[in-house]
Amino acid sequence: MIINKVTVGYVTQRFDTKTQKFIGQEFTAADEVTWEDQGGEHVDSPGDVAEPYLNYEMIQPSTSLFQPGDRVLVKPDNGDSEYHGTVLTCDSLLVQVNDVSGQCSVCNFNEVTLIK
């Protein structure tokens, strides 16, 4: 029999007010779990097995503002001089930028502005 494990929790989504876009999300599971059959009816347990566990892996939607090859202006938070560069890679939190001299740096999203 196929049954569903229903886990209570919440999703935290990070929103950048400057760009007006979501930049990431994460799911936090609570300890409250129930089991139900395919029709949504409550089931007491998963049967004669130890409590099964499966990692929670959410697939993140594409939320990046930057793509490899984009030209950007970097204004470091630490007060260093701003510079132009090219995006090498990025994830939901950081942008890796190559400046015009070939120097590579990792920046926070709030330090980087797309040049159109």
Beta strands, then each sheet from edge to edge (+ up, - down):
strand 1: 3-16
strand 2: 21-37
strand 3: 42-43
strand 4: 71-74
strand 5: 83-90
strand 6: 94-99
strand 7: 104-108
strand 8: 112-114
sheet 1: 1+ 2- 3+
sheet 2: 7+ 6- 5+ 4- 8+
end
